[in-house]
Amino acid sequence: MKFQLYENQLPVIAELRKAWKTHRTNLIYANVGFGKTAISYHLVSSMNARGLRVLFVAPYTTLVEQTASRFMQYGLEQPSIIWQSHDWYDPYNLCQIASVDTLIRREFPNDIDLMIVDECHIKRRVLLEIIESASFPVIGLSGTPFTDWLGNYYENLIKTTTMRKMIDSGKLSDFEIFAPTKPNLKGVRTSKSVEFGGDYLEGDIAEIMNGADIVGDIIENWVSHGENRSTIAFCCNVLHANHVANGFVGLGVSAEVMTAKTPKDERLQTISRFEQGITRIICNVGVLVAGFDSDVRCIIYARPTKSEIRWIQCLGRGLRTAAGKDKCLIFDHSGTVHRLGFPDDIEYSYLKSDKDGKDKAEAKAQEIEKEEKLPKECTKCNFMKPAGVPKCPKCGHLPRMGQDVEVDETRGLTSLNGKRVATRAEKQVFFSELKGIQRQSFNEGKKPLTDGYIAHTFKSKFKEWPNGLSGAPIQPSESTVNFVKHKRIKYAQAQKRLIQS
């Protein structure tokens, strides 16, 4: 079958061609499941057809092999691989796929017409120096371009879509997050890494998370609520992963450990057993963050993090769609969802730069807005509900005043000129219910309701746009359904009168 880009990928190519006229370096921001490899192949094959050489740079050896294999499935002849003393290395090949660690230790290839950098948020100083001084165009690829230096090296951001839109259109799996455990991380130190930026020091969080009580909560919660789903557990270190895996095995649940030091052939065997259902849970450390496409229906997140990159990359392993998959269950035992929020709420429309020079007042305003959007935990079932939603969409629990302070404090009624003004919580519930109606119409095969229609419907009720509200959908109430029906009827009647006149 001839290779073709999907319809939603074509605008990215069109925007890139337009951007090339004014920007030498461009970054394509595409979530997991969007098809970064397909877009890369299209660029490579187009350039090669004109006799131009492309260098594709990957941060992990697994991605080097995976990319080469996928390119060949799409129709490319065997590419050259720059990785140690690989048999496929051919300096004259028009397509070079390189391991970044091997590339920066060798003399840079000659006559490169385009360089594509996969997972470009990972900091490699030598590679960044090449990007900065090169004369050829550079394209970065990332699903998490959140680091504060990317804007120093990439001139233009091409944002494909949002995670929530991909979920609503069926390109990604929806999710539910529960927070059965919230460890006390007071006093935990921070360190920096090239992959995830500033984050908690591994040794400190491992000491906390490896406690018998937390490990016991992890195992008990999954046995009670995990529905025996295929599961990836993200652990702190090898000791922690072994402790968790042994706990599961002791209860008759098949679990294995995988780390960065696990030999390649053993990893492949473990993944094979996982895909066959022989192994139910993989307890992993430092792997399965990128280039892992197996059917994952549950995630145990037991590695506290301050890094939005790590959080999105890990949860992304469970967001790929699969036959019969209704959603991904996410059990956060680290307190991260309280700190960073839902994965589909973390997105940016610009590249950060340490040269931005934003004043403290603006930075503070952004932090306040982000804090307001953080989800809240149901005190009864631990389900994480959107900010401003008092009643739990999962169990129906409505906390009494004082039980759920972060939510209840938004319930106070205010008035303006004697008229009652809706609270932020009420606005959030109405907007989430509108998003629920939007999702229902899509699932039922009806004409989809656009985001613009949803926003205008919200404005018709509250005389303002739904700025800063969470787009997480919930089951719509009868009153909201009737509001939408009434609005449609009024519109139809207005159209009829217009035609008759």
C-alpha angles and dihedrals in degrees: 000000000000114000116251133173117238117254093252091054096055096076089058091059091046092050091047092052090051093047093051089071092066107016128057094190121047131174121210111210107203128160124228110289096026094107109251090165092054091050089048092051091051090053093045095048092046092051094043091051087062092048093256124140123235127195115203112195122200127185097216131047089228089060091048092057093038093052093047091050093048093047090054091048088054091053108272118137116242107301127215115259121210102201123121106303097332117178092228096059111127117163091202097054114115091223117057119182111192139189104229092224092055093041096055091051093054136061108278113257117261128244099016112173098184135012122201116195115200119208087010093178088078107098117235109165097203092048091050090052089054091050092049096050101035124110095206123083119267128204120196122202124203142146090200110038093164104123118118096237105050092093089062091066107025116061099194138033120213107195113197103192139305130277091240092054090050090051093048092049093050096249090116132030119255118236145207121211125206125183108205093162133034110183124206106250097177111144096015110145127230131228135178129244132185091236105044108016118222113006143149116294108260096225093052097050092041090058090054099040094046091065115123093239095055094042088049090052091051093053097040093048094050093047090050100040109011094091089217089282124166101269142193116201116201107210135184103239142340094277091052093047091050091048092052094044093049090051091055094044089051088061094047097261113135108238134163136190124234125182138168088266095054107114115252096245091051091050091052091049091050092049090048091053089046093052091048091052093244090115113044101185132032112199103202140182123198096344138083090049097113134017095022112124105167121132104273117178101171135034126198106200108198101150110092112221142178091194118103087196094057092044094052094041093052097044090046089071088071099042100075114108124243137176110285094006112138099177144326118260112218120195109193111197093166106068090242097126089055089052103039104019133217115343092236090056093059108086140121134206095203140044115255118234132185085223094062093103094203112177122243094251092058092046090050091050090053091050092051091050091049092049091053091056096052114117122244129227122243106238091216108045102013091238112153109234128190118272113274095021107121099181115067110242090208106048101009093238114158110195121224120243108291097018093089103025097171090059100032094055089068094055098080112121120231131189137212120200089343093308122119114246120210117245123237088251091057091048091050093050092050093047092047089050090051088053087050090055089048091053092046092053090051094048091049092053094245125141103292119246110234124229087244092057091050091049093049091047089053091048092050088062103037102024091234139079120261093250115165095010123129115255094211108131124230134183106287120238122233091251092056092046089051091048091056092045091050091049091051092048091051090050092049091049091049091051090050092052090048092054093046092051 
